[in-house]
Amino acid sequence: MRHYRRLPWEQLRDLCRIDGSHSTLAISADILIIGCAIAGAILWLPWWCYPAVLVVLGSRQQGLIVLMHEAAHGKLFRNRRWNDFTGEVILAWPLFISMFSYRANHCAHHRHMNTELDPDWVRYLTPEADERQNWTYSRTQAQVLWPLLKDLLGFGTLSQIKRVIRLAKPRNHDPRRNSPEADRAAELRFGRYPAAAVWVFRLALAITLTVTHAWLAFLLYWVVPALTMLKMCTRLRLLAGHFAVFGGEGIRTTLSSPFEKFLLAPHNIGYHVEHHLYPAVYFSRLPELHSELVARGDYDGSLPFRLTHGYRGLIADWSRTAEAQRATQQDVRKMANSQV
Protein backbone atom coordinates (compact mmCIF):
# COMPACT_ATOMS: atom_id res chain seq x y z
CA MET A 1 0.00 0.00 0.00
CA ARG A 2 1.39 3.39 -1.01
CA HIS A 3 2.82 5.73 1.62
CA TYR A 4 2.44 3.12 4.34
CA ARG A 5 5.30 2.85 6.83
CA ARG A 6 5.69 -0.83 7.59
CA LEU A 7 6.69 -2.29 10.93
CA PRO A 8 10.31 -3.49 11.06
CA TRP A 9 10.91 -7.21 10.73
CA GLU A 10 12.33 -7.34 14.26
CA GLN A 11 8.84 -6.54 15.61
CA LEU A 12 7.14 -9.00 13.28
CA ARG A 13 9.39 -12.03 13.59
CA ASP A 14 7.77 -13.46 16.71
CA LEU A 15 4.25 -12.66 15.46
CA CYS A 16 4.91 -14.63 12.27
CA ARG A 17 5.97 -17.80 14.06
CA ILE A 18 3.60 -20.67 13.20
CA ASP A 19 2.21 -22.63 16.15
CA GLY A 20 1.30 -26.06 14.82
CA SER A 21 -0.12 -27.16 18.18
CA HIS A 22 -2.51 -24.21 18.23
CA SER A 23 -3.55 -24.96 14.64
CA THR A 24 -4.26 -28.58 15.52
CA LEU A 25 -6.28 -27.49 18.56
CA ALA A 26 -8.29 -25.01 16.48
CA ILE A 27 -9.15 -27.61 13.84
CA SER A 28 -9.97 -30.24 16.45
CA ALA A 29 -12.21 -27.87 18.40
CA ASP A 30 -14.28 -26.98 15.33
CA ILE A 31 -14.65 -30.64 14.34
CA LEU A 32 -15.51 -31.63 17.92
CA ILE A 33 -18.23 -28.96 18.15
CA ILE A 34 -19.66 -30.13 14.83
CA GLY A 35 -19.69 -33.74 16.02
CA CYS A 36 -21.28 -32.88 19.36
CA ALA A 37 -23.92 -30.69 17.71
CA ILE A 38 -24.90 -33.44 15.26
CA ALA A 39 -24.92 -36.13 17.94
CA GLY A 40 -26.97 -33.95 20.26
CA ALA A 41 -29.48 -33.14 17.53
CA ILE A 42 -29.92 -36.80 16.55
CA LEU A 43 -29.92 -38.37 20.00
CA TRP A 44 -31.33 -35.86 22.47
CA LEU A 45 -32.57 -32.52 21.22
CA PRO A 46 -36.21 -32.00 20.14
CA TRP A 47 -36.90 -31.17 16.48
CA TRP A 48 -37.58 -27.52 17.19
CA CYS A 49 -33.94 -27.05 18.21
CA TYR A 50 -32.88 -27.73 14.61
CA PRO A 51 -32.54 -24.02 13.63
CA ALA A 52 -30.15 -23.42 16.55
CA VAL A 53 -28.15 -26.54 15.61
CA LEU A 54 -28.01 -25.33 12.00
CA VAL A 55 -26.58 -21.98 13.13
CA VAL A 56 -23.91 -23.67 15.25
CA LEU A 57 -22.95 -26.08 12.46
CA GLY A 58 -22.74 -23.32 9.86
CA SER A 59 -20.61 -21.20 12.17
CA ARG A 60 -18.14 -24.07 12.63
CA GLN A 61 -18.08 -24.71 8.88
CA GLN A 62 -17.11 -21.06 8.65
CA GLY A 63 -14.37 -21.80 11.18
CA LEU A 64 -13.03 -24.58 8.95
CA ILE A 65 -13.11 -22.24 5.93
CA VAL A 66 -11.15 -19.61 7.86
CA LEU A 67 -8.54 -22.22 8.82
CA MET A 68 -8.39 -23.31 5.17
CA HIS A 69 -7.66 -19.64 4.40
CA GLU A 70 -4.72 -19.81 6.78
CA ALA A 71 -3.49 -22.97 5.05
CA ALA A 72 -3.79 -21.17 1.70
CA HIS A 73 -1.32 -18.63 3.08
CA GLY A 74 0.94 -21.45 4.28
CA LYS A 75 0.35 -20.36 7.88
CA LEU A 76 -1.29 -23.43 9.43
CA PHE A 77 1.73 -25.73 9.78
CA ARG A 78 5.44 -25.24 9.16
CA ASN A 79 5.70 -28.38 7.05
CA ARG A 80 4.39 -27.25 3.65
CA ARG A 81 3.18 -30.70 2.57
CA TRP A 82 1.26 -31.23 5.81
CA ASN A 83 -0.06 -27.68 5.65
CA ASP A 84 -1.40 -28.22 2.12
CA PHE A 85 -2.76 -31.71 2.87
CA THR A 86 -4.65 -30.39 5.88
CA GLY A 87 -5.99 -27.38 4.01
CA GLU A 88 -7.05 -29.37 0.96
CA VAL A 89 -8.19 -32.78 2.24
CA ILE A 90 -9.28 -32.16 5.82
CA LEU A 91 -10.69 -28.63 5.51
CA ALA A 92 -11.66 -28.03 1.87
CA TRP A 93 -12.79 -31.38 0.41
CA PRO A 94 -15.56 -31.96 2.98
CA LEU A 95 -17.07 -28.67 1.76
CA PHE A 96 -16.59 -29.70 -1.90
CA ILE A 97 -14.05 -26.99 -2.71
CA SER A 98 -10.31 -26.88 -3.34
CA MET A 99 -7.85 -24.95 -1.21
CA PHE A 100 -5.56 -24.71 -4.23
CA SER A 101 -8.27 -22.96 -6.24
CA TYR A 102 -9.01 -20.71 -3.28
CA ARG A 103 -5.28 -19.94 -3.02
CA ALA A 104 -5.17 -18.81 -6.66
CA ASN A 105 -8.20 -16.55 -6.15
CA HIS A 106 -6.95 -15.21 -2.82
CA CYS A 107 -3.43 -14.44 -4.02
CA ALA A 108 -4.93 -12.34 -6.83
CA HIS A 109 -7.17 -10.63 -4.27
CA HIS A 110 -4.19 -9.69 -2.07
CA ARG A 111 -2.05 -8.60 -5.01
CA HIS A 112 -4.73 -6.42 -6.64
CA MET A 113 -6.89 -5.51 -3.65
CA ASN A 114 -9.84 -3.19 -4.39
CA THR A 115 -8.98 -2.79 -8.09
CA GLU A 116 -10.41 -4.00 -11.37
CA LEU A 117 -7.92 -6.90 -11.19
CA ASP A 118 -9.19 -8.08 -7.78
CA PRO A 119 -11.37 -11.13 -8.60
CA ASP A 120 -13.60 -10.54 -5.55
CA TRP A 121 -14.06 -6.89 -6.47
CA VAL A 122 -14.89 -7.73 -10.09
CA ARG A 123 -17.25 -10.53 -9.07
CA TYR A 124 -19.49 -8.28 -6.98
CA LEU A 125 -19.11 -4.69 -8.19
CA THR A 126 -18.92 -4.68 -11.98
CA PRO A 127 -22.09 -3.44 -13.74
CA GLU A 128 -22.97 -6.97 -14.85
CA ALA A 129 -22.37 -8.54 -11.41
CA ASP A 130 -25.21 -10.37 -9.69
CA GLU A 131 -26.68 -8.51 -6.71
CA ARG A 132 -24.43 -5.51 -7.29
CA GLN A 133 -26.82 -3.31 -5.32
CA ASN A 134 -26.26 -5.46 -2.23
CA TRP A 135 -22.54 -4.64 -2.08
CA THR A 136 -22.67 -0.85 -2.25
CA TYR A 137 -23.22 2.22 -0.04
CA SER A 138 -26.04 4.24 1.40
CA ARG A 139 -28.67 1.59 1.99
CA THR A 140 -31.05 1.45 4.91
CA GLN A 141 -30.31 -1.06 7.64
CA ALA A 142 -33.28 -3.10 6.42
CA GLN A 143 -31.74 -3.20 2.93
CA VAL A 144 -28.46 -4.32 4.47
CA LEU A 145 -30.06 -7.06 6.57
CA TRP A 146 -32.43 -8.44 3.93
CA PRO A 147 -29.78 -10.25 1.78
CA LEU A 148 -28.27 -11.74 4.95
CA LEU A 149 -31.67 -12.99 6.08
CA LYS A 150 -32.35 -14.46 2.64
CA ASP A 151 -29.04 -16.33 2.80
CA LEU A 152 -29.92 -17.70 6.23
CA LEU A 153 -33.31 -18.88 4.91
CA GLY A 154 -31.76 -20.65 1.94
CA PHE A 155 -32.54 -18.21 -0.85
CA GLY A 156 -28.81 -17.88 -1.59
CA THR A 157 -28.48 -21.57 -2.41
CA LEU A 158 -27.89 -21.05 -6.14
CA SER A 159 -25.10 -18.51 -5.64
CA GLN A 160 -23.51 -20.75 -2.99
CA ILE A 161 -23.54 -23.68 -5.42
CA LYS A 162 -21.93 -21.43 -8.07
CA ARG A 163 -19.24 -20.51 -5.55
CA VAL A 164 -18.58 -24.19 -4.78
CA ILE A 165 -18.30 -24.99 -8.49
CA ARG A 166 -15.93 -22.05 -9.01
CA LEU A 167 -13.66 -23.24 -6.19
CA ALA A 168 -14.03 -26.98 -6.80
CA LYS A 169 -10.78 -27.32 -8.71
CA PRO A 170 -7.69 -25.19 -9.34
CA ARG A 171 -8.35 -22.62 -12.04
CA ASN A 172 -7.40 -19.13 -13.18
CA HIS A 173 -9.05 -16.26 -11.29
CA ASP A 174 -7.42 -13.38 -13.18
CA PRO A 175 -10.28 -11.39 -14.79
CA ARG A 176 -7.98 -10.45 -17.67
CA ARG A 177 -7.51 -14.08 -18.70
CA ASN A 178 -10.26 -16.60 -19.27
CA SER A 179 -9.14 -19.69 -21.15
CA PRO A 180 -8.23 -23.36 -20.63
CA GLU A 181 -4.58 -22.38 -21.03
CA ALA A 182 -4.87 -19.89 -18.15
CA ASP A 183 -6.51 -22.58 -16.01
CA ARG A 184 -3.66 -25.00 -16.71
CA ALA A 185 -1.11 -22.31 -15.90
CA ALA A 186 -2.86 -21.67 -12.57
CA GLU A 187 -2.75 -25.40 -11.79
CA LEU A 188 0.99 -25.48 -12.43
CA ARG A 189 1.61 -22.40 -10.31
CA PHE A 190 -0.65 -23.10 -7.34
CA GLY A 191 -0.65 -26.91 -7.41
CA ARG A 192 -3.37 -29.50 -7.17
CA TYR A 193 -3.94 -33.09 -6.14
CA PRO A 194 -4.83 -35.64 -8.81
CA ALA A 195 -8.48 -35.48 -9.82
CA ALA A 196 -8.68 -39.22 -9.13
CA ALA A 197 -7.88 -38.57 -5.45
CA VAL A 198 -10.81 -36.14 -5.21
CA TRP A 199 -13.20 -38.68 -6.71
CA VAL A 200 -11.89 -41.46 -4.45
CA PHE A 201 -12.66 -39.21 -1.48
CA ARG A 202 -16.17 -38.49 -2.77
CA LEU A 203 -16.81 -42.15 -3.57
CA ALA A 204 -15.64 -43.20 -0.11
CA LEU A 205 -17.97 -40.60 1.40
CA ALA A 206 -20.91 -41.82 -0.69
CA ILE A 207 -20.25 -45.46 0.21
CA THR A 208 -19.96 -44.60 3.91
CA LEU A 209 -23.22 -42.65 3.87
CA THR A 210 -24.98 -45.47 2.03
CA VAL A 211 -23.71 -48.25 4.28
CA THR A 212 -24.58 -46.31 7.44
CA HIS A 213 -27.93 -45.04 6.05
CA ALA A 214 -26.77 -41.52 6.88
CA TRP A 215 -27.74 -39.62 3.71
CA LEU A 216 -30.59 -37.78 5.41
CA ALA A 217 -28.40 -36.80 8.37
CA PHE A 218 -25.70 -35.63 5.95
CA LEU A 219 -28.23 -33.49 4.11
CA LEU A 220 -29.75 -31.99 7.27
CA TYR A 221 -26.59 -31.50 9.31
CA TRP A 222 -23.97 -30.76 6.67
CA VAL A 223 -25.43 -29.67 3.34
CA VAL A 224 -28.23 -27.44 4.67
CA PRO A 225 -25.94 -25.51 7.07
CA ALA A 226 -23.46 -25.01 4.23
CA LEU A 227 -26.18 -23.56 1.99
CA THR A 228 -27.68 -21.29 4.66
CA MET A 229 -25.65 -20.22 7.71
CA LEU A 230 -22.29 -20.66 5.97
CA LYS A 231 -23.58 -18.67 2.97
CA MET A 232 -24.65 -15.84 5.26
CA CYS A 233 -21.30 -15.89 7.09
CA THR A 234 -19.45 -15.79 3.76
CA ARG A 235 -21.38 -12.72 2.63
CA LEU A 236 -20.87 -11.05 6.00
CA ARG A 237 -17.14 -11.76 5.99
CA LEU A 238 -16.68 -10.35 2.48
CA LEU A 239 -18.79 -7.28 3.20
CA ALA A 240 -17.00 -6.61 6.47
CA GLY A 241 -13.52 -6.67 4.99
CA HIS A 242 -13.66 -4.55 1.87
CA PHE A 243 -17.05 -3.40 0.71
CA ALA A 244 -18.51 0.03 1.47
CA VAL A 245 -15.31 1.26 3.12
CA PHE A 246 -14.28 4.84 2.30
CA GLY A 247 -15.70 4.75 -1.22
CA GLY A 248 -14.15 1.39 -2.01
CA GLU A 249 -10.59 2.42 -1.18
CA GLY A 250 -10.23 0.97 2.29
CA ILE A 251 -10.10 -2.09 4.51
CA ARG A 252 -12.08 -2.70 7.68
CA THR A 253 -11.27 -4.44 10.94
CA THR A 254 -14.28 -5.43 13.05
CA LEU A 255 -13.75 -5.89 16.78
CA SER A 256 -16.11 -8.59 18.03
CA SER A 257 -17.48 -9.86 21.30
CA PRO A 258 -16.69 -13.51 22.23
CA PHE A 259 -20.20 -14.50 21.12
CA GLU A 260 -19.78 -12.77 17.74
CA LYS A 261 -16.36 -14.37 17.31
CA PHE A 262 -17.86 -17.81 17.86
CA LEU A 263 -20.76 -17.35 15.46
CA LEU A 264 -19.50 -14.90 12.84
CA ALA A 265 -15.75 -14.20 13.05
CA PRO A 266 -13.84 -17.30 14.18
CA HIS A 267 -10.08 -17.49 14.45
CA ASN A 268 -9.59 -13.70 14.38
CA ILE A 269 -10.82 -13.31 10.80
CA GLY A 270 -12.25 -9.91 11.78
CA TYR A 271 -8.75 -8.39 11.98
CA HIS A 272 -8.74 -7.81 8.26
CA VAL A 273 -6.64 -4.66 8.09
CA GLU A 274 -3.90 -6.41 10.03
CA HIS A 275 -4.08 -9.49 7.83
CA HIS A 276 -3.79 -7.53 4.59
CA LEU A 277 -0.92 -5.42 5.82
CA TYR A 278 0.98 -8.39 7.26
CA PRO A 279 -0.38 -11.67 5.83
CA ALA A 280 2.58 -13.60 7.25
CA VAL A 281 1.43 -12.97 10.84
CA TYR A 282 0.00 -16.10 12.46
CA PHE A 283 -3.75 -15.84 12.98
CA SER A 284 -3.74 -16.19 16.77
CA ARG A 285 -1.33 -13.22 17.02
CA LEU A 286 -3.44 -10.76 15.04
CA PRO A 287 -4.93 -9.09 18.18
CA GLU A 288 -1.39 -8.29 19.33
CA LEU A 289 -0.56 -6.83 15.93
CA HIS A 290 -3.76 -4.78 16.09
CA SER A 291 -2.72 -3.26 19.42
CA GLU A 292 0.65 -2.35 17.94
CA LEU A 293 -0.94 -0.64 14.93
CA VAL A 294 -3.37 1.29 17.14
CA ALA A 295 -0.54 2.42 19.43
CA ARG A 296 1.48 3.84 16.56
CA GLY A 297 -1.50 5.66 15.02
CA ASP A 298 -2.38 3.56 11.97
CA TYR A 299 -6.08 4.11 12.72
CA ASP A 300 -5.78 7.90 13.16
CA GLY A 301 -7.64 8.63 9.92
CA SER A 302 -4.68 9.38 7.65
CA LEU A 303 -4.85 5.88 6.11
CA PRO A 304 -7.88 4.10 4.58
CA PHE A 305 -8.30 1.77 7.54
CA ARG A 306 -11.76 1.53 9.11
CA LEU A 307 -12.35 0.19 12.61
CA THR A 308 -15.84 -0.97 13.55
CA HIS A 309 -16.97 -2.15 16.95
CA GLY A 310 -19.20 -5.23 16.69
CA TYR A 311 -21.42 -6.43 13.89
CA ARG A 312 -24.27 -4.19 14.96
CA GLY A 313 -21.94 -1.26 14.39
CA LEU A 314 -20.86 -2.83 11.13
CA ILE A 315 -24.43 -2.92 9.81
CA ALA A 316 -24.88 0.72 10.79
CA ASP A 317 -21.61 1.57 9.03
CA TRP A 318 -22.81 0.05 5.75
CA SER A 319 -25.76 2.44 5.83
CA ARG A 320 -23.45 5.48 5.77
CA THR A 321 -22.04 7.17 2.70
CA ALA A 322 -18.29 7.38 2.22
CA GLU A 323 -18.42 11.03 3.31
CA ALA A 324 -20.29 10.10 6.49
CA GLN A 325 -17.69 7.44 7.28
CA ARG A 326 -14.90 9.97 6.95
CA ALA A 327 -16.83 12.40 9.11
CA THR A 328 -17.05 9.80 11.88
CA GLN A 329 -13.38 8.83 11.66
CA GLN A 330 -12.66 10.94 14.73
CA ASP A 331 -14.99 8.70 16.72
CA VAL A 332 -13.21 5.69 15.26
CA ARG A 333 -9.89 7.14 16.37
CA LYS A 334 -11.15 7.56 19.91
CA MET A 335 -12.42 3.98 19.93
CA ALA A 336 -9.09 2.71 18.62
CA ASN A 337 -7.20 4.56 21.34
CA SER A 338 -9.46 3.01 23.96
CA GLN A 339 -8.34 -0.44 22.81
CA VAL A 340 -4.70 0.19 23.71
N, C-alpha and C positions, 0 to 999 in steps of 0.2 A: 504494500500500500504506500502510495506516494507521501513523502514528508512525514513518515512515521519513524520515530526514534525507537529502535528495537532494544529490548533488554539485552545486556551482555550475556554471553554463553555461560560465564561463571555462575550467574544467578539461575540459569535455566537447567544446568546439567543435572542437578538432583531431581528437579521436577520432571525431567524426561526419562528417568529411570523406570523401566518396566517391572512391574511386580506380578510375576506369574501366579503366585499364590492368591493374590487378591483377585486376579482375573478368573481363576478357577472357582473361587468362592462366589463371585458374582454370577457366573454361569450356573453353578450348582444351585444357588438360592432361587434364581428365576425358574429353573426346571423343577425344583422341589415345590415351589408355590403352585406351579401349574399342576403338578401331580396331585398335590393335596386338594386343590380346588376341584379337580375332576373327580377324585375319589369321594370327596365330601358330597358333591352334587349327586353322584350315582347312588351312594350308600346311605346317606343320612338326611340331606337337606330336602325340604318339600319343593314341589315344582315351581312355586312362585318365587323361589330364591334364584331361579335361573338368570334373570337379568343382572343381578349382582355378581353371579359367578362369571357371566359373560364379560362384564367390565373388568374383573380381576384377571381373567385369562387374556383378554386383549391387551391389558396393560403390561403383562409379563411377556407377551409376544413382542410388544414394543421394546421391552428390555433386551430381548434377544437380538432384535434388529439393531439397537444401539451398540450392543457388544460386537455384532458383525461389522458395524461401521468402524469400531476400533481395530478390528482385525484387518479391515481394508486399508487402514493406515499403517499396518504392521506394528500396532501398539498393544496387542493382547498378550503375546508371548515373545520372548527373545529369540527362540528358535523359529526361523521363518517358515520352515515346512510345517511345524506343529501349529503355528499361528494361522497359516492358510488352510490347513486341514480343519481346524476348529471352526474358523470363520465360514468355510464353504460347506462342509459336511454336517457339522453339529448345529450350526446356527442358521445357515441359509437354506439348505436343502429341505428341511422340514417345513419351511414356508414357501417352497417351490420357486425359489429365486437362486441366483448365483452371486456369491460375493465378488467373483472376478468381474462380472458385468457391472455390479454396483461400484467396484473400484474404478473402472474405466469412466463411468459417469461422474463419480465423485471427484476424481482427479481433475477432470475438465471443469467441474464446478469451482474447485479451489483456485485453479489457474486463471479462470476467466470470470471470477465472481461478479455478479450484478452487471454483466455486459451481454451483448447480443451473441457471444460465444459461450455463455454459461448455459448448459443444457436445461437446467432447472428453470432458469429465467425465461428461456425461449419457450419452454413447454407450457408455461402458465400465463405469460404476459404478451405474447405476440398477438396481433389482431385476429388471427385465425384460431387461437388457442381456445380449448373448451373451458367454459366457466371463467373466462377472463375477468368478468365483473366481480367475481368472488375473491380476487387476489389484489384488489386495488384499494385506494383511499376513500375516506369521506363517506362511509356507509354508517347507517344507524347500527346500534348494538344488536337489534333484532336481525338486521341483514347480515351481520357478522356471525351471529349464532345459528342462523337457519341452515347454512351448508353443513356445519358441524353436527347439528341435530339430524339432518338427513343422512349423513354418513353413519351415525350411531344407529339409526333405524334401518339401515341396509340399502338406502337408495343410492349409495355410492359404489354398489357392487360392481357395476360394469367398468368404472374407471379403475377400481382396485384390480380387477382381472387384467385389464390392459397393462397396468403397472407390473403385475407379476409376469406377464408375457414378455414385456420389454426387458425385464431383469432376469429372465429365466436362463439365458446363456450369454457368454461374453460376446459383446458386439460394440461397434463404434457408436459413440454418443456425441461426436462433434457435429453440430448443426450444419457446418460447411460441407461435410462429406457424407454421402448416403449411398453406399454401394456395397456389394458383396466383398469387393477388394478391401474396402475400409474396415469391414467387419473382421476379415481374416487378419488384417494388420493389427487390430485391437486385440485379437486373441493371442497373437504372437507377443505383443508388448505386455499385456496384463495377465496372461496365462489362462489356463483352464484345465479341468480334469477331463478325461475321455468321456464322450457322450454315453458310452456303454456303461460307465460307472454310475452315471445319473440314473439311467434306466434300471440298472440292477437295484439301486436303492429304492426306486419307486415300485418295482415289482415285488421286492421284499416287503415293503410296506403294505401293498395290496394283499399279498398272501397272508401276512400277519393279521390284517383286519378281517379277512375272510375266515380264516381258521378260528379266530377268537370271537367271531360274530360281533365285531366292534365298529362296523361301518356307521351305524347311527350315532354312536357315541363320538366317533371321529368327526362326523358332520356337525353335531351340536356343540362339541367342546373344543374343536380346533378350527374347522372351516368357518363357521358362523362368527366366532370372535375375530378372525382374521379379516372378514369382509365387513365388519361393523366397527367395533371398538378400535381395532388396529388401524382401520382406514381413517377414523376420526383423529387418532393420535398422530398419524402421518401428516394429515393436513395441518393440524395444530403445530406440529414441529416445524414444518416448512414455513408456515406463515410467521411463526414466532421469530425465526432466524433472520429472514431477509426481506420479507414483503411488507410494504407500507412502512418503511423506515426512512425518514428524511428524503422523501421523493424518490426512493429506489436507490439511493447512494450508500446506505448504511448497513450496519449489522446490529442485531439486538441480543443482549443477554437478559434472560428472565430469571429473577431470583424467586425460588419457590419454597413453599412450606414443605415439611416432611410428607404430608398427605399428598400434595401436588406432585412431589418428586416420585412417590410410589406409583401414582396413577398416570401421570402425564409426562414427566421429565426424568426418567430413570438414568442412573449412572452419570449424572452431571451433564446431560445433553443440553441443558438450558444455558450453560456458559458458552454461548456460541461466539461471542466476540473473542474470547480467550482462545477458543479452539482454532478460529481462522487465523488469528495472529501468530499462534504458536502450535501448529498441529502435531508437533512432536511431543508435546507435554502429555504425560499419562493421565487418563481420564479421572482418576481419583484425586489428582493433585490440582485440578482446575480451580477449585475454590481458593487455594493458596495463591495461585497465579492471579486470580481476580482481585484479591486483597492487595497484591503488589501493584497491579495496574491502577486501582483506585487511589492508593497512597501516592503514586507519582503523578496523578492528575490526568490519566488517559480518558476519564469520563467527565472532564471539565467543560465539554461543549465545543472544543476546538477541533475535535475529530468526529467523524460520522458514526459514533458508537452510542447506541441507545440502551439505557438500563431501565427495565420495567420490573416492578415489584408485584409478583403473583400473576396468575392467569386472569384474574378479574381485572387487574390493571392493564393487562395485555389487551383484553377485549376492548376496554375503553380507549386504549391507545390507537387501535385500528380505526376507531371512529373519528380520529382527528385528521386534519389535513397536515401536509408536511410543514406548513407555516406554523400551525398550532403546536406541533411537536417541538419545533425549534423554540417557540415562545415558552414552552414548559421545561426547557433544558436546564434552567436554573434550579427548578425543583428536583430534577433528576440528579443534578450535581450535589445538592444537599443530601439526597437519599444515599448517593454513593459514599459521601463522606461519613455518613452515619454507620456504614458497614465496616469501616476500618477499625 
